[in-house]
Amino acid sequence: MTENKDTHLFGTAALVGPPNAGKSTLMNTLVGEKVAIVTPKAQTTRNRISGILSTDRYQVVFMDTPGVNKARGKLGELLNRSAMEGLNSTDVVLLVVDTELYVRKPHFLKKDFQPFKKRVSGLSGVVVVSNKIDKVRDKKKVLPVWQELSRMFPEREILPVSASTGEGTEILLERILEHMHPGPALYPEDQLSTLPMRFMVAEIIREKLFLAMRQEVPYGLAVEIEYWKEQEDLLHISAVIYVLRDAHKSMVIGRGGEVLKKVGMQARLEAEALSGKRVYLETHVKVRPGWDENPGFLRSLGI
């Protein structure tokens, strides 16, 4: 990457907000590549996932944080803490709003964003991102949502965007760059994330499980890479899928192993695209009651 040290910009941007606001999709859209898993289910993100956008003029490191919600157990507490910590160590905070949700249920807006109101009051770089604008057919119904957001976050700019279609993201990027500072790039131009490859593969497996499972099962799932051997043109990976109950194990495996086979095939194909190598992927399912309440185990997963 060729840089002019006097004009090149560098900085960080944190995406925060309630669960299922589209933070991961927005980060993937801004970066231009898939670096965070995306599912229709709330609270998919468990770690602060980073994505790197690099050009000759700037490098922005995005941090996708877990959705803030009513904490449930040790895992919920750690997710909320991780999300809020993202506010204190970044150049600009993007408060991501599910516009379509609050058009339908305006009474949830104040409750959902109350946790952020005090935390961002003293920060200079804050942009309110009105996401999922493409899902609202009658645009007039958006105005009450924006008015309430203006009352909660006075003097903050509200930008309408669609993370899924890319609408409004060019203007959003311009606002983000206004908060960056002169400085060289910290990462190579072709690096898309600060996270190691094995973590991203574990996340890919977890995403496929989320998409395959129903009801409460996905929230009792954890994925750990127990074996990783990289050769010139082959990547050998063995992953353990932890579940809370025996009944969940049967559901993850599926009749005749069909669910686990499908998940493994989808994850292998995406891991090959990510690594540029052939991938041999093994998956095993183990029951580990209470893993979501075990601080040591949660730390070992990087949460």
HELIX and SHEET records of a PDB file:
HELIX    1   1 LYS A   23  VAL A   31  1                                   9    
HELIX    2   2 GLY A   73  GLU A   85  1                                  13    
HELIX    3   3 THR A   99  ARG A  104  1                                   6    
HELIX    4   4 HIS A  107  VAL A  120  1                                  14    
HELIX    5   5 ILE A  133  LYS A  135  5                                   3    
HELIX    6   6 LYS A  139  VAL A  142  5                                   4    
HELIX    7   7 LEU A  143  MET A  152  1                                  10    
HELIX    8   8 THR A  169  LEU A  177  1                                   9    
HELIX    9   9 MET A  197  ALA A  212  1                                  16    
HELIX   10  10 VAL A  217  GLY A  220  5                                   4    
HELIX   11  11 ASP A  246  ILE A  253  1                                   8    
HELIX   12  12 ARG A  255  GLY A  257  5                                   3    
HELIX   13  13 GLU A  258  SER A  275  1                                  18    
HELIX   14  14 TRP A  291  GLU A  293  5                                   3    
HELIX   15  15 PRO A  295  SER A  300  1                                   6    
SHEET    1   A 6 ILE A  49  SER A  54  0                                        
SHEET    2   A 6 TYR A  58  ASP A  64 -1                                        
SHEET    3   A 6 LEU A   9  VAL A  16  1                                        
SHEET    4   A 6 VAL A  92  ASP A  98  1                                        
SHEET    5   A 6 VAL A 126  ASN A 131  1                                        
SHEET    6   A 6 ILE A 158  PRO A 160  1                                        
SHEET    1   B 4 ILE A  49  SER A  54  0                                        
SHEET    2   B 4 TYR A  58  ASP A  64 -1                                        
SHEET    3   B 4 LEU A   9  VAL A  16  1                                        
SHEET    4   B 4 HIS A 181  PRO A 182 -1                                        
SHEET    1   C 3 ALA A 222  GLU A 230  0                                        
SHEET    2   C 3 LEU A 234  VAL A 243 -1                                        
SHEET    3   C 3 ARG A 278  VAL A 287  1                                        
END                                                                             
